[in-house]
């Protein structure tokens, strides 16, 4: 189900994780990245405090990315990190990435 953009991000993460675990216990245990989108809607002077509150409420330990799809802020960094992660997985599993 689509997530309401006005929904509490902590609630949204809880819903997604619940659905993942319902589908597969193994899927629910996979590494996760927290991507906080629509950051352009949060005033810059409270953005860091807002993000820290979300992280604290989730007791989040994994990677965190702040971005705005609207402005593009943070998107390039996230794409680079995804690419690095996939390359590391491919090397670790001794698999070749097939280019299309």
Buried (B, 14 or more C-beta within 10 A) or exposed (E): EEEEEEEEBBEEBEEBBEEBEEEEEEEBEEEBEBEBBBBBEBEEEEBEEBBEEBBEBBEBEEEBBBBBEEEEEBBEEBEEEEEEEEEEEEEEEEEEEEEE
